[in-house]
Amino acid sequence: MTADEDGTGAYFAYTTRSVEESHEAIAAHYYDLRLEVTGPVAEFRTSLSVVDLASLTVGDISFGTGVRMSCGEPGVLHVTVPLTGGFGIQQGRGGRLRATPRRAVLIDPEYGVRVDDWSADCHSLTVKIDKRALLHGLEALLGRTVRRPPRFEPYIDVACGPGHSWARLVRWLLEDRELPDGLLRRPLIRDRLEQTLLEGVLLAADHSYRTELEGPPPPMRPAAVKRVMDVVQELPAEPYDAARLAAIGHVSVRTLQDAFRKHVGVPPMAYVSEVRLDRVHGQLRASEPGTTTVAEVAYQWGFAHLGRFARRYRERFGESPSQTLRAPG
């Protein structure tokens, strides 16, 4: 296997004729998968280029011959955009989908994914997206807290409209990696491009919040609300109460309560709880079982009543905190 990596650690390129080395390269950035050659073995040659961002993994891949794959991973979504050729794909027990250069596929690997009929001429863009980051992007676009994650339709039209623009941006990002002094080398630009890709897929794909996104934009939040939200996002574990939040916003408690209900959709203390729950969820997902406990993490983020915390956590994420801590990955 030959692999090129630049000094930033964000750009990688691999070429190999070994199935085992191909598996290692893909697993390093995407998924631990089963890879099987179905076409002429002599023509097998993996070419993989990857840009690793904080909440996205963007790459393109080809195998030179027919292959099939299977994998699974919670906490992410995946978009595949064939540039040439195509392949079949099935998610869980759902129906079989077909990815083509005009029709990308968006899937949830948590339920298991099987890829087959990968054509010998297939060269595909492949984007792994962190679900939590995507949810935060949706909340930023809507200007409010979202309690239920979006439900996506499986296909994205990349032949025209926003889907075409989004796919072109993915291709540009991969092409820019070849420039020694390209914009992606600059963290400020890289972060903005990452946010654009996150929010762009929400505008390119069909999902349960698409109609709301295409409606009129939400009104600007008052300065008092923004001040409080910024402070809570930066220091969510602080011992807040209604009076302290009002003091941060430089308004009365009643004024802040009314402004939050109107512009955020929840009272100020409920917003604090939502932010803390997000931090707990992220830390539990990232922790290895046995290195911490649910109680330790909950206390760290300001939850003093474990029973009430556990109930709110289950309502928000659909599972108990201990299930999140024990989950693989």
C-alpha positions as CSV (number, residue, x, y, z in Angstrom):
1,M,0.0,0.0,0.0
2,T,1.2,3.5,-0.8
3,A,-0.2,6.3,1.4
4,D,0.4,10.0,1.3
5,E,-0.4,12.3,4.2
6,D,0.3,16.0,4.5
7,G,1.7,17.7,7.6
8,T,-1.7,18.8,8.8
9,G,-3.0,15.3,9.4
10,A,-6.2,16.1,7.5
11,Y,-5.5,14.8,4.1
12,F,-4.8,11.2,3.1
13,A,-4.4,9.2,-0.1
14,Y,-4.1,5.4,-0.5
15,T,-3.5,3.1,-3.4
16,T,-3.2,-0.7,-3.0
17,R,-4.0,-4.0,-4.7
18,S,-4.4,-5.8,-1.4
19,V,-7.9,-6.4,0.0
20,E,-6.5,-6.5,3.5
21,E,-4.7,-3.2,3.1
22,S,-7.9,-1.7,1.5
23,H,-9.9,-2.8,4.5
24,E,-7.3,-1.1,6.9
25,A,-7.4,2.2,5.0
26,I,-11.2,2.3,4.9
27,A,-11.5,1.3,8.5
28,A,-9.1,4.0,9.6
29,H,-11.4,6.8,8.3
30,Y,-14.9,5.2,7.8
31,Y,-16.0,1.8,9.0
32,D,-14.7,-1.6,10.0
33,L,-16.3,-3.4,7.1
34,R,-16.3,-6.7,5.2
35,L,-14.9,-6.3,1.7
36,E,-15.1,-9.0,-0.9
37,V,-14.0,-8.8,-4.6
38,T,-16.7,-10.1,-7.0
39,G,-15.1,-9.0,-10.3
40,P,-11.7,-10.0,-11.8
41,V,-9.2,-10.1,-8.9
42,A,-6.3,-9.1,-11.2
43,E,-8.0,-5.8,-11.8
44,F,-8.6,-5.0,-8.1
45,R,-6.9,-1.7,-7.2
46,T,-8.2,0.5,-4.4
47,S,-7.7,4.3,-4.8
48,L,-8.9,6.2,-1.7
49,S,-8.5,10.0,-1.0
50,V,-9.8,11.4,2.3
51,V,-10.2,14.7,4.1
52,D,-10.8,14.3,7.8
53,L,-12.8,17.2,9.4
54,A,-14.2,17.5,12.9
55,S,-17.7,16.2,12.2
56,L,-17.3,15.0,8.5
57,T,-15.1,12.5,6.7
58,V,-15.1,13.4,3.0
59,G,-13.5,11.1,0.4
60,D,-13.6,9.5,-3.0
61,I,-13.0,5.8,-3.7
62,S,-12.7,3.4,-6.6
63,F,-11.8,-0.3,-6.7
64,G,-11.2,-1.0,-10.5
65,T,-13.4,-4.1,-10.4
66,G,-16.7,-5.4,-8.9
67,V,-16.9,-5.6,-5.1
68,R,-19.4,-6.0,-2.3
69,M,-19.2,-4.6,1.3
70,S,-21.1,-4.7,4.6
71,C,-20.7,-2.5,7.7
72,G,-22.5,-0.9,10.6
73,E,-21.9,2.0,12.9
74,P,-24.2,4.1,15.1
75,G,-24.1,7.9,15.5
76,V,-23.5,8.8,11.8
77,L,-25.2,9.2,8.5
78,H,-23.6,8.5,5.2
79,V,-24.0,10.0,1.7
80,T,-22.6,8.3,-1.4
81,V,-22.4,10.1,-4.7
82,P,-21.2,8.1,-7.7
83,L,-19.2,10.2,-10.2
84,T,-19.2,7.3,-12.7
85,G,-20.7,3.8,-12.6
86,G,-23.0,2.8,-9.7
87,F,-23.9,0.2,-7.1
88,G,-26.8,-1.3,-5.1
89,I,-27.2,-0.7,-1.4
90,Q,-29.5,-2.0,1.3
91,Q,-30.0,-0.5,4.8
92,G,-31.2,-3.0,7.4
93,R,-34.4,-4.7,6.3
94,G,-35.4,-1.9,3.9
95,G,-35.7,-2.1,0.2
96,R,-32.7,-2.1,-2.1
97,L,-31.6,1.3,-3.4
98,R,-29.5,2.1,-6.4
99,A,-26.8,4.9,-6.4
100,T,-26.1,6.6,-9.7
101,P,-24.3,9.7,-10.9
102,R,-27.7,11.5,-10.9
103,R,-29.1,10.1,-7.7
104,A,-27.0,9.9,-4.5
105,V,-28.1,7.7,-1.5
106,L,-28.3,8.9,2.1
107,I,-28.2,6.0,4.6
108,D,-28.0,5.3,8.4
109,P,-25.3,2.7,9.0
110,E,-26.6,2.1,12.5
111,Y,-29.0,-0.4,11.0
112,G,-26.4,-2.3,9.0
113,V,-25.5,-1.6,5.3
114,R,-24.9,-3.9,2.5
115,V,-23.3,-2.7,-0.8
116,D,-23.3,-5.0,-3.8
117,D,-23.1,-4.8,-7.6
118,W,-20.4,-2.2,-7.4
119,S,-19.5,-1.7,-11.0
120,A,-15.9,-1.9,-12.2
121,D,-16.0,1.7,-13.4
122,C,-17.6,3.1,-10.2
123,H,-15.8,6.1,-8.7
124,S,-17.8,7.5,-5.8
125,L,-17.8,10.4,-3.4
126,T,-18.4,9.2,0.1
127,V,-19.3,11.5,3.0
128,K,-19.6,10.3,6.7
129,I,-21.6,12.8,8.8
130,D,-21.8,13.0,12.6
131,K,-25.5,13.0,13.6
132,R,-25.1,15.3,16.6
133,A,-23.3,17.9,14.5
134,L,-26.0,17.6,11.8
135,L,-28.7,18.2,14.5
136,H,-26.9,21.3,15.8
137,G,-26.7,22.5,12.2
138,L,-30.4,22.0,11.8
139,E,-31.1,23.9,15.0
140,A,-28.9,26.8,13.8
141,L,-30.9,27.0,10.5
142,L,-34.2,26.8,12.3
143,G,-33.3,29.1,15.1
144,R,-34.7,26.8,17.8
145,T,-34.1,23.6,19.7
146,V,-35.0,20.4,17.9
147,R,-36.3,17.5,20.1
148,R,-36.6,14.9,17.4
149,P,-33.8,14.2,14.8
150,P,-34.7,14.6,11.1
151,R,-36.1,11.6,9.2
152,F,-34.4,11.5,5.8
153,E,-35.6,10.2,2.5
154,P,-33.0,7.8,1.0
155,Y,-32.3,9.6,-2.3
156,I,-30.7,13.1,-3.1
157,D,-31.1,14.5,-6.6
158,V,-27.5,15.5,-7.5
159,A,-28.3,16.2,-11.2
160,C,-29.6,19.7,-10.5
161,G,-30.6,22.2,-7.8
162,P,-29.1,22.2,-4.3
163,G,-28.1,18.6,-4.4
164,H,-25.9,19.3,-7.5
165,S,-24.4,22.3,-5.7
166,W,-23.7,20.3,-2.6
167,A,-22.0,17.5,-4.6
168,R,-19.8,20.1,-6.4
169,L,-18.7,21.5,-3.1
170,V,-17.7,18.1,-1.9
171,R,-15.7,17.6,-5.1
172,W,-14.0,21.0,-4.8
173,L,-13.0,20.2,-1.2
174,L,-11.3,17.1,-2.4
175,E,-9.6,18.8,-5.3
176,D,-8.3,21.7,-3.0
177,R,-6.3,19.1,-1.0
178,E,-3.8,19.0,-3.8
179,L,-2.9,22.7,-3.4
180,P,0.0,23.2,-1.0
181,D,-1.4,26.6,0.1
182,G,-5.1,26.0,-0.5
183,L,-7.9,27.5,1.5
184,L,-8.4,24.2,3.4
185,R,-5.1,24.6,5.0
186,R,-6.5,27.6,6.9
187,P,-8.5,26.5,10.0
188,L,-10.9,29.4,9.8
189,I,-11.9,28.6,6.2
190,R,-11.9,24.9,6.8
191,D,-14.4,25.3,9.7
192,R,-16.7,27.4,7.6
193,L,-16.6,25.0,4.8
194,E,-17.4,22.1,7.1
195,Q,-20.4,24.0,8.5
196,T,-21.5,24.8,4.9
197,L,-21.4,21.1,4.0
198,L,-23.4,20.2,7.1
199,E,-26.1,22.7,6.6
200,G,-26.0,22.2,2.8
201,V,-27.0,18.5,3.1
202,L,-30.0,19.7,5.1
203,L,-31.1,21.9,2.2
204,A,-30.3,19.3,-0.5
205,A,-31.9,16.2,1.0
206,D,-35.6,15.6,1.7
207,H,-36.4,15.2,5.4
208,S,-39.0,15.9,8.0
209,Y,-37.9,19.5,8.6
210,R,-37.4,20.4,4.9
211,T,-40.7,22.4,4.6
212,E,-39.9,24.4,7.7
213,L,-36.4,25.2,6.4
214,E,-37.9,26.5,3.1
215,G,-40.3,28.7,4.9
216,P,-39.6,32.3,6.1
217,P,-36.5,32.6,8.3
218,P,-37.0,32.9,12.0
219,P,-36.9,36.5,13.5
220,M,-33.7,37.6,15.0
221,R,-33.4,36.8,18.6
222,P,-33.1,39.8,21.0
223,A,-29.7,40.6,22.3
224,A,-30.6,39.4,25.8
225,V,-31.5,36.0,24.6
226,K,-28.4,35.6,22.5
227,R,-26.2,36.7,25.5
228,V,-27.7,34.1,27.7
229,M,-27.5,31.3,25.1
230,D,-23.9,32.1,24.3
231,V,-22.9,32.0,28.0
232,V,-24.8,28.7,28.6
233,Q,-23.2,27.1,25.5
234,E,-19.8,28.1,26.8
235,L,-20.3,27.2,30.5
236,P,-23.3,24.8,30.7
237,A,-22.3,23.2,34.0
238,E,-22.5,26.5,36.0
239,P,-25.2,26.6,38.8
240,Y,-27.7,28.7,36.9
241,D,-31.1,29.8,38.1
242,A,-33.7,32.2,36.6
243,A,-32.3,35.2,38.4
244,R,-28.8,34.6,37.4
245,L,-29.8,34.1,33.7
246,A,-31.8,37.3,33.8
247,A,-28.8,39.1,35.2
248,I,-26.6,37.8,32.3
249,G,-29.2,39.0,29.9
250,H,-29.5,42.4,31.7
251,V,-33.3,42.0,31.8
252,S,-35.9,41.0,34.3
253,V,-36.8,37.3,34.9
254,R,-40.2,37.8,33.4
255,T,-38.8,39.5,30.3
256,L,-36.3,36.8,29.8
257,Q,-38.9,34.0,30.3
258,D,-41.2,35.6,27.7
259,A,-38.4,36.2,25.2
260,F,-37.1,32.6,25.4
261,R,-40.6,31.2,24.9
262,K,-41.1,33.4,21.9
263,H,-37.7,33.1,20.2
264,V,-36.4,29.7,21.4
265,G,-39.5,27.8,22.2
266,V,-38.6,26.7,25.7
267,P,-38.0,28.6,29.0
268,P,-34.4,29.6,29.9
269,M,-33.8,26.8,32.4
270,A,-35.2,24.2,30.0
271,Y,-32.7,25.5,27.5
272,V,-29.9,25.0,30.0
273,S,-31.1,21.4,30.6
274,E,-31.1,20.7,26.8
275,V,-27.5,22.0,26.4
276,R,-26.4,19.9,29.4
277,L,-28.1,16.8,28.1
278,D,-26.3,17.2,24.8
279,R,-22.9,17.5,26.6
280,V,-23.7,14.4,28.7
281,H,-24.7,12.4,25.6
282,G,-21.6,13.4,23.8
283,Q,-19.3,12.4,26.7
284,L,-21.0,9.1,27.3
285,R,-20.7,8.2,23.6
286,A,-17.0,9.0,23.7
287,S,-16.2,7.2,27.0
288,E,-15.0,3.7,27.2
289,P,-17.1,1.5,29.5
290,G,-15.4,1.1,32.9
291,T,-13.6,4.4,32.7
292,T,-16.5,6.5,34.1
293,T,-20.1,6.2,35.4
294,V,-23.3,7.8,34.4
295,A,-23.5,9.5,37.8
296,E,-20.0,11.0,37.4
297,V,-20.8,12.5,34.0
298,A,-24.3,13.7,35.0
299,Y,-22.9,15.5,38.1
300,Q,-20.1,17.0,36.0
301,W,-22.6,18.7,33.8
302,G,-24.8,20.0,36.6
303,F,-27.4,17.4,37.1
304,A,-28.0,16.8,40.8
305,H,-31.1,14.7,40.7
306,L,-30.2,11.4,38.9
307,G,-33.8,10.1,38.6
308,R,-35.1,13.2,36.9
309,F,-32.0,13.4,34.7
310,A,-32.4,9.8,33.5
311,R,-36.0,10.4,32.6
312,R,-35.2,13.5,30.6
313,Y,-32.3,11.8,29.0
314,R,-34.5,8.9,27.8
315,E,-37.1,11.3,26.5
316,R,-34.5,13.2,24.5
317,F,-32.4,10.4,23.1
318,G,-34.7,7.3,23.2
319,E,-32.4,5.3,25.4
320,S,-31.1,5.2,28.9
321,P,-27.7,6.9,29.8
322,S,-26.2,3.5,30.7
323,Q,-27.2,2.2,27.2
324,T,-25.3,5.0,25.6
325,L,-22.3,4.4,27.7
326,R,-22.3,0.7,26.8
327,A,-22.9,1.2,23.1
328,P,-20.0,0.3,20.8
329,G,-18.1,3.2,19.1
